[in-house]
Amino acid sequence: MAGGNNVARMSPRQRMINLMYIVLTAMLALNVSSDVLNGFSQVQEGLHRTNLNMASRNEVQFSYLGELYEKNPTKVGPWYKKGEELHKRSSALILSIDSLKVRIAEKADGPGADYTNLTNLDDLEAASVTMLNPASMRGRKLRESLESYRDYVTTLISDSAKRMAVKEMLTTRTGNTPGTVGQTPWEQKMFENMPAIAAVTLLTKLQNDIRQAESEAMTGLITNVDIGDIRVNELNAYVIPTASTVMRGGRYSANIVLAAIDTTQRPAIYVNGAKLSSPHGLYEFTANNTGTHEFAGYIEVMRGDGTTDRRPFKSSYTVIEPMATISPTMMNVLYAGIDNPISISVPGVPMNGIAASISEGSLTRSGDSWVAKVSKVGTEVQISVTAEMDGRRQNVGAMTFRVRKLPDPTAFIALKDAGGNPVQYKGTPKRISKAQLMAATGLGAAVDDGILNVSYTVVSFSTIFYDSMGNAIPEVSNGASFSDRQKEQFKRMKAGKSFFISNIKAKGPDGITRDISPMEVALN
């Protein structure tokens, strides 16, 4: 059909003829040869294999960059972070394109279709519906993602020629399509009326381009690291002890080495005038005298011209008496009748190499901690510690603890708040409702001061009510529970009134029954 003003001058019949010609041309174009479609399948298969190979190659490059980073984090750190971001963004875009290929395949062949083995190769709607849908705009989003990735990856390529090649490889610029006015969008040119196998092949080719761009950028990052610029211009002797502090009876161990030595010949090492027999520079002895000690010597190495280079060294070590650290988790006392957590450690000795015992009671291991249990109030007990060092066990310390009875508990009434959560009412100045009091079953007692958390058993208690004449009406409990007579008194109480709970006797886990402080109960 002619364009411009000629269209306006055509007769309706001529316009219809031209339109029918266009439809016929389109129908001929839709009749894609099966040989062409099979050719696309072969190209798709080849590109898919190439992508797998390039993905493996890029993984090797990224792993190598990671190895360089582990060797020299300070120097390689900035380049490794860029490589990590590049690898992350490339993989994300590749996965996004994979999901589009799956959608096109499922549109052409149905749910569960495999884009590497399409059945309806010539489906002309699958790609258009998937990529050019105005609601999802997947084609447009892919173009924008590709442009963003192109602008990002080209900043990582320092070589101008390679940078320009990658930019052209990932371009989304399109020329004018014959018969159309203006520039055709990239996504329309890529996917409109495109057979399903051709669309999948184009997306696979796009993944190939992304992999190549990632490889070029990763190569540039590795080159920029320049990890191979190490230069040796100085030799120094070093003493590397296993530990600079040694317990009496333990062994001092240190490596004496020359930096950047020649592995084809070992240097001669002299300590305090005597030649070290170890060819690897291992210097060790048994330390028997406490205090700080020094030693010195020198290393001799043969130069290339046959002369000898001597490098002196000096170091020191400290020998201390064996010791253990014993600290009670709660206080500097042990309480009778309960489990007392104890922390025991010996510097430089693993937990499984430590043993401990107590002079009276029991001491058991609980993970990396210990639990002491004693019963006789007013006595003293001793905890002794031994440790295995250098293959033999020796005493490393002891500590004496005083055994005290548990502190007196505080009485409380177990209630529930408005949300149904359990609370402990410990008397005035707080007030409770009559309904809460009526729902309570009895009295409890416990030590809960932030250090100890010990429950007691209430043996007995009394309640004292006052009538309108001011006369006291005492009632005795049934053990820890409110008696029926006490509950009857609760029913008679009016709002704002109060009563007292006294003569409270409670028994703790140490077996001691004690009198505890009374409490006043006030109603709202």
TIBA-35793 format. One line per field, with one value per residue (C-alpha): residue number from 1; residue in one letter; x, z, y. Coordinates in steps of 0.5 Angstrom, whole numbers, padded with zeros to 4 digits. Example, Ala and Ser with C-alpha at 12.3 -4.5 7.8 and 13.67 -1.06 7.14 Angstrom:
BEGIN
num [1_2]
residuo [A_S]
u [0025_0027]
w [0016_0014]
v [-0009_-0002]
***
This chain:
BEGIN
num [1_2_3_4_5_6_7_8_9_10_11_12_13_14_15_16_17_18_19_20_21_22_23_24_25_26_27_28_29_30_31_32_33_34_35_36_37_38_39_40_41_42_43_44_45_46_47_48_49_50_51_52_53_54_55_56_57_58_59_60_61_62_63_64_65_66_67_68_69_70_71_72_73_74_75_76_77_78_79_80_81_82_83_84_85_86_87_88_89_90_91_92_93_94_95_96_97_98_99_100_101_102_103_104_105_106_107_108_109_110_111_112_113_114_115_116_117_118_119_120_121_122_123_124_125_126_127_128_129_130_131_132_133_134_135_136_137_138_139_140_141_142_143_144_145_146_147_148_149_150_151_152_153_154_155_156_157_158_159_160_161_162_163_164_165_166_167_168_169_170_171_172_173_174_175_176_177_178_179_180_181_182_183_184_185_186_187_188_189_190_191_192_193_194_195_196_197_198_199_200_201_202_203_204_205_206_207_208_209_210_211_212_213_214_215_216_217_218_219_220_221_222_223_224_225_226_227_228_229_230_231_232_233_234_235_236_237_238_239_240_241_242_243_244_245_246_247_248_249_250_251_252_253_254_255_256_257_258_259_260_261_262_263_264_265_266_267_268_269_270_271_272_273_274_275_276_277_278_279_280_281_282_283_284_285_286_287_288_289_290_291_292_293_294_295_296_297_298_299_300_301_302_303_304_305_306_307_308_309_310_311_312_313_314_315_316_317_318_319_320_321_322_323_324_325_326_327_328_329_330_331_332_333_334_335_336_337_338_339_340_341_342_343_344_345_346_347_348_349_350_351_352_353_354_355_356_357_358_359_360_361_362_363_364_365_366_367_368_369_370_371_372_373_374_375_376_377_378_379_380_381_382_383_384_385_386_387_388_389_390_391_392_393_394_395_396_397_398_399_400_401_402_403_404_405_406_407_408_409_410_411_412_413_414_415_416_417_418_419_420_421_422_423_424_425_426_427_428_429_430_431_432_433_434_435_436_437_438_439_440_441_442_443_444_445_446_447_448_449_450_451_452_453_454_455_456_457_458_459_460_461_462_463_464_465_466_467_468_469_470_471_472_473_474_475_476_477_478_479_480_481_482_483_484_485_486_487_488_489_490_491_492_493_494_495_496_497_498_499_500_501_502_503_504_505_506_507_508_509_510_511_512_513_514_515_516_517_518_519_520_521_522_523_524]
residuo [M_A_G_G_N_N_V_A_R_M_S_P_R_Q_R_M_I_N_L_M_Y_I_V_L_T_A_M_L_A_L_N_V_S_S_D_V_L_N_G_F_S_Q_V_Q_E_G_L_H_R_T_N_L_N_M_A_S_R_N_E_V_Q_F_S_Y_L_G_E_L_Y_E_K_N_P_T_K_V_G_P_W_Y_K_K_G_E_E_L_H_K_R_S_S_A_L_I_L_S_I_D_S_L_K_V_R_I_A_E_K_A_D_G_P_G_A_D_Y_T_N_L_T_N_L_D_D_L_E_A_A_S_V_T_M_L_N_P_A_S_M_R_G_R_K_L_R_E_S_L_E_S_Y_R_D_Y_V_T_T_L_I_S_D_S_A_K_R_M_A_V_K_E_M_L_T_T_R_T_G_N_T_P_G_T_V_G_Q_T_P_W_E_Q_K_M_F_E_N_M_P_A_I_A_A_V_T_L_L_T_K_L_Q_N_D_I_R_Q_A_E_S_E_A_M_T_G_L_I_T_N_V_D_I_G_D_I_R_V_N_E_L_N_A_Y_V_I_P_T_A_S_T_V_M_R_G_G_R_Y_S_A_N_I_V_L_A_A_I_D_T_T_Q_R_P_A_I_Y_V_N_G_A_K_L_S_S_P_H_G_L_Y_E_F_T_A_N_N_T_G_T_H_E_F_A_G_Y_I_E_V_M_R_G_D_G_T_T_D_R_R_P_F_K_S_S_Y_T_V_I_E_P_M_A_T_I_S_P_T_M_M_N_V_L_Y_A_G_I_D_N_P_I_S_I_S_V_P_G_V_P_M_N_G_I_A_A_S_I_S_E_G_S_L_T_R_S_G_D_S_W_V_A_K_V_S_K_V_G_T_E_V_Q_I_S_V_T_A_E_M_D_G_R_R_Q_N_V_G_A_M_T_F_R_V_R_K_L_P_D_P_T_A_F_I_A_L_K_D_A_G_G_N_P_V_Q_Y_K_G_T_P_K_R_I_S_K_A_Q_L_M_A_A_T_G_L_G_A_A_V_D_D_G_I_L_N_V_S_Y_T_V_V_S_F_S_T_I_F_Y_D_S_M_G_N_A_I_P_E_V_S_N_G_A_S_F_S_D_R_Q_K_E_Q_F_K_R_M_K_A_G_K_S_F_F_I_S_N_I_K_A_K_G_P_D_G_I_T_R_D_I_S_P_M_E_V_A_L_N]
u [0000_0003_0004_0003_-0002_-0003_-0007_-0012_-0013_-0014_-0021_-0024_-0023_-0016_-0015_-0018_-0014_-0007_-0010_-0011_-0004_-0001_-0005_-0003_0005_0004_0001_0007_0012_0008_0010_0017_0021_0022_0029_0030_0026_0031_0037_0035_0034_0042_0044_0040_0044_0050_0049_0047_0053_0058_0054_0055_0063_0063_0059_0065_0070_0067_0067_0074_0076_0072_0075_0082_0080_0078_0084_0088_0083_0085_0092_0092_0086_0088_0091_0086_0080_0077_0078_0075_0068_0068_0068_0063_0058_0060_0059_0052_0049_0051_0048_0042_0041_0042_0037_0032_0033_0032_0025_0023_0025_0021_0015_0016_0017_0010_0006_0008_0008_0004_0006_0012_0015_0023_0026_0032_0027_0021_0015_0012_0018_0014_0009_0009_0005_0009_0014_0010_0005_0010_0015_0010_0004_0003_0001_0007_0012_0017_0021_0021_0024_0029_0031_0032_0036_0040_0042_0043_0048_0051_0053_0055_0060_0063_0066_0070_0073_0080_0082_0078_0078_0075_0070_0067_0067_0062_0058_0056_0055_0050_0047_0039_0040_0035_0035_0029_0024_0022_0015_0015_0015_0020_0025_0022_0023_0028_0024_0019_0024_0027_0020_0014_0012_0018_0018_0018_0025_0028_0026_0029_0035_0036_0035_0041_0045_0044_0046_0052_0054_0053_0058_0063_0062_0063_0069_0072_0071_0073_0080_0081_0080_0085_0090_0089_0090_0098_0099_0105_0109_0112_0120_0125_0130_0131_0133_0131_0131_0125_0123_0116_0114_0108_0107_0111_0108_0110_0108_0113_0114_0111_0115_0117_0117_0119_0121_0127_0126_0129_0124_0125_0130_0132_0129_0135_0139_0138_0141_0145_0142_0146_0142_0147_0153_0150_0148_0141_0140_0133_0134_0127_0129_0125_0128_0125_0126_0123_0122_0124_0125_0120_0121_0123_0129_0132_0136_0140_0143_0144_0143_0148_0146_0150_0150_0150_0157_0160_0160_0156_0151_0149_0143_0142_0136_0134_0128_0125_0120_0116_0115_0110_0107_0102_0095_0087_0082_0076_0070_0063_0058_0053_0057_0064_0060_0056_0049_0047_0042_0042_0046_0051_0054_0062_0066_0073_0079_0086_0090_0092_0089_0083_0076_0077_0084_0081_0079_0076_0074_0071_0073_0065_0059_0059_0062_0060_0061_0056_0058_0064_0062_0061_0056_0057_0052_0054_0049_0053_0051_0057_0063_0068_0070_0075_0075_0082_0084_0088_0090_0094_0100_0105_0102_0102_0097_0099_0096_0094_0090_0085_0080_0076_0069_0064_0057_0052_0044_0040_0037_0030_0024_0019_0012_0007_0000_0000_-0005_-0007_-0007_-0012_-0009_-0009_-0001_0001_0004_0006_0003_0007_0003_0002_0003_0000_-0007_-0011_-0019_-0023_-0024_-0017_-0017_-0022_-0019_-0012_-0011_-0006_0001_0008_0015_0021_0028_0028_0033_0036_0042_0038_0032_0030_0023_0020_0015_0010_0008_0003_0001_-0005_-0010_-0012_-0019_-0022_-0029_-0033_-0031_-0024_-0024_-0018_-0021_-0015_-0016_-0011_-0009_-0009_-0001_0000_-0007_-0013_-0018_-0025_-0026_-0021_-0025_-0031_-0028_-0025_-0033_-0035_-0029_-0031_-0028_-0022_-0021_-0015_-0012_-0006_-0002_0003_0006_0009_0013_0017_0022_0027_0031_0036_0031_0031_0024_0024_0019_0019_0016_0008_0005_-0001_-0007_-0011_-0017_-0018]
w [0000_-0002_0004_0005_0001_-0004_0001_0001_-0006_-0007_-0008_-0003_-0008_-0009_-0002_-0001_-0006_-0003_0004_0001_-0002_0005_0008_0003_0004_0011_0010_0006_0011_0016_0012_0015_0013_0017_0015_0018_0024_0025_0024_0029_0034_0032_0033_0040_0042_0040_0044_0050_0050_0049_0055_0060_0058_0059_0066_0068_0066_0069_0076_0075_0074_0080_0084_0082_0084_0091_0092_0091_0096_0101_0100_0100_0103_0103_0096_0093_0097_0092_0086_0090_0092_0084_0082_0087_0085_0077_0079_0082_0077_0071_0075_0076_0069_0066_0071_0069_0062_0063_0066_0060_0056_0060_0059_0052_0052_0056_0052_0046_0049_0055_0062_0064_0057_0056_0052_0050_0046_0044_0040_0037_0034_0029_0034_0032_0038_0044_0044_0042_0048_0053_0051_0048_0053_0055_0062_0064_0059_0060_0053_0056_0063_0059_0055_0061_0065_0059_0058_0066_0066_0059_0063_0069_0066_0061_0067_0069_0063_0062_0055_0051_0045_0049_0052_0046_0043_0049_0049_0041_0043_0048_0045_0044_0039_0033_0026_0022_0020_0012_0012_0019_0021_0027_0030_0032_0040_0041_0044_0038_0033_0037_0039_0034_0030_0032_0032_0039_0037_0034_0040_0045_0041_0041_0048_0049_0044_0049_0055_0051_0050_0058_0059_0055_0058_0065_0062_0059_0066_0070_0066_0067_0075_0076_0071_0076_0082_0080_0085_0082_0083_0090_0091_0096_0098_0105_0110_0117_0122_0126_0133_0133_0139_0140_0146_0150_0157_0159_0166_0170_0168_0161_0155_0151_0143_0138_0131_0129_0121_0116_0112_0104_0105_0099_0100_0096_0102_0110_0114_0120_0126_0133_0140_0145_0142_0140_0133_0133_0131_0128_0120_0120_0126_0131_0138_0144_0152_0158_0162_0170_0173_0173_0171_0164_0160_0154_0149_0143_0137_0129_0123_0117_0110_0104_0098_0091_0091_0096_0102_0108_0111_0118_0121_0129_0133_0140_0144_0151_0154_0161_0166_0171_0176_0174_0176_0175_0174_0179_0179_0182_0177_0183_0189_0192_0197_0196_0198_0201_0198_0191_0184_0185_0177_0177_0172_0172_0166_0166_0161_0155_0157_0153_0157_0156_0159_0166_0172_0178_0185_0192_0199_0201_0197_0189_0183_0176_0169_0165_0158_0159_0166_0173_0178_0186_0191_0198_0204_0211_0213_0216_0213_0208_0202_0197_0190_0187_0179_0175_0168_0163_0160_0155_0156_0164_0169_0175_0180_0178_0183_0189_0192_0199_0199_0205_0205_0207_0208_0203_0204_0206_0201_0200_0200_0194_0192_0185_0181_0173_0170_0165_0160_0163_0165_0171_0176_0183_0188_0194_0198_0199_0196_0190_0190_0187_0185_0189_0183_0183_0190_0190_0184_0188_0191_0196_0198_0195_0197_0193_0192_0186_0187_0180_0182_0185_0183_0188_0190_0197_0200_0204_0210_0214_0215_0218_0216_0220_0218_0222_0223_0223_0231_0229_0232_0229_0226_0225_0221_0220_0213_0210_0209_0203_0201_0203_0208_0207_0213_0210_0203_0207_0209_0202_0200_0206_0204_0201_0196_0199_0205_0207_0211_0213_0212_0218_0221_0215_0215_0209_0207_0202_0198_0204_0209_0213_0215_0217_0219_0213_0213_0213_0208_0207_0202_0199_0195_0189]
v [0000_0007_0012_0019_0023_0018_0014_0019_0019_0012_0009_0004_-0002_0000_0000_-0007_-0010_-0007_-0010_-0017_-0016_-0015_-0021_-0025_-0023_-0024_-0031_-0033_-0031_-0035_-0041_-0042_-0048_-0054_-0054_-0047_-0049_-0055_-0051_-0046_-0052_-0054_-0047_-0047_-0053_-0051_-0044_-0048_-0052_-0046_-0043_-0048_-0048_-0041_-0041_-0046_-0042_-0036_-0040_-0042_-0034_-0032_-0038_-0035_-0028_-0031_-0035_-0028_-0025_-0030_-0029_-0022_-0019_-0012_-0011_-0015_-0013_-0008_-0012_-0018_-0014_-0012_-0019_-0021_-0016_-0017_-0025_-0024_-0019_-0023_-0030_-0026_-0024_-0031_-0034_-0028_-0030_-0037_-0036_-0033_-0039_-0043_-0039_-0039_-0046_-0047_-0042_-0046_-0054_-0053_-0054_-0057_-0056_-0056_-0050_-0055_-0060_-0056_-0059_-0053_-0050_-0046_-0043_-0035_-0033_-0036_-0031_-0025_-0026_-0028_-0022_-0016_-0017_-0010_-0012_-0016_-0012_-0017_-0015_-0008_-0010_-0015_-0009_-0005_-0010_-0011_-0004_-0003_-0009_-0006_0000_-0003_-0008_-0003_0001_-0005_-0006_-0002_-0003_0001_-0003_-0009_-0004_-0002_-0009_-0011_-0005_-0007_-0014_-0012_-0006_-0005_0000_-0002_0001_0003_-0003_-0002_0000_0003_0010_0011_0007_0000_-0002_-0007_-0012_-0012_-0013_-0019_-0023_-0020_-0026_-0030_-0037_-0040_-0044_-0038_-0033_-0039_-0039_-0031_-0031_-0036_-0032_-0026_-0031_-0032_-0025_-0024_-0029_-0027_-0020_-0022_-0026_-0020_-0016_-0021_-0022_-0014_-0015_-0020_-0017_-0010_-0014_-0015_-0020_-0022_-0016_-0019_-0016_-0019_-0014_-0015_-0021_-0022_-0027_-0028_-0032_-0035_-0038_-0043_-0039_-0033_-0036_-0042_-0046_-0049_-0056_-0054_-0054_-0048_-0049_-0044_-0044_-0040_-0038_-0034_-0030_-0031_-0037_-0041_-0048_-0052_-0050_-0050_-0044_-0046_-0043_-0042_-0041_-0038_-0040_-0048_-0050_-0052_-0059_-0058_-0057_-0054_-0049_-0052_-0050_-0053_-0055_-0056_-0049_-0051_-0044_-0038_-0031_-0028_-0031_-0028_-0032_-0030_-0032_-0032_-0035_-0036_-0037_-0038_-0032_-0034_-0031_-0036_-0032_-0032_-0028_-0028_-0025_-0024_-0025_-0024_-0026_-0028_-0032_-0032_-0038_-0038_-0042_-0047_-0044_-0045_-0040_-0042_-0037_-0039_-0036_-0034_-0031_-0033_-0038_-0045_-0045_-0052_-0056_-0053_-0054_-0049_-0047_-0047_-0044_-0048_-0046_-0047_-0042_-0046_-0053_-0055_-0056_-0064_-0064_-0061_-0065_-0062_-0065_-0063_-0064_-0065_-0066_-0067_-0064_-0066_-0063_-0060_-0059_-0054_-0052_-0055_-0056_-0057_-0059_-0059_-0060_-0058_-0051_-0047_-0051_-0050_-0054_-0054_-0055_-0058_-0058_-0062_-0061_-0065_-0062_-0065_-0072_-0072_-0069_-0064_-0060_-0053_-0050_-0050_-0046_-0046_-0044_-0043_-0047_-0042_-0043_-0041_-0034_-0033_-0033_-0028_-0030_-0029_-0031_-0034_-0030_-0029_-0022_-0019_-0023_-0029_-0029_-0032_-0026_-0026_-0022_-0020_-0015_-0008_-0003_-0006_-0008_-0014_-0015_-0019_-0024_-0025_-0027_-0031_-0035_-0036_-0043_-0041_-0039_-0040_-0037_-0037_-0033_-0029_-0024_-0024_-0028_-0034_-0037_-0042_-0045_-0046_-0050_-0047_-0051_-0047_-0040_-0036_-0030_-0024_-0021_-0015_-0014_-0008_-0007_-0008_-0015_-0019_-0026_-0031_-0037_-0042_-0045_-0052_-0053_-0048_-0048_-0043_-0046_-0046_-0041_-0037_-0037_-0035_-0029_-0027_-0027_-0023_-0017_-0011_-0007_-0003_-0007_-0011_-0017_-0020_-0026_-0028_-0034_-0036_-0042_-0045_-0051_-0050_-0055_-0055_-0058_-0052_-0050_-0042_-0037_-0031_-0024_-0023_-0019_-0015_-0016_-0010_-0010_-0005]
***
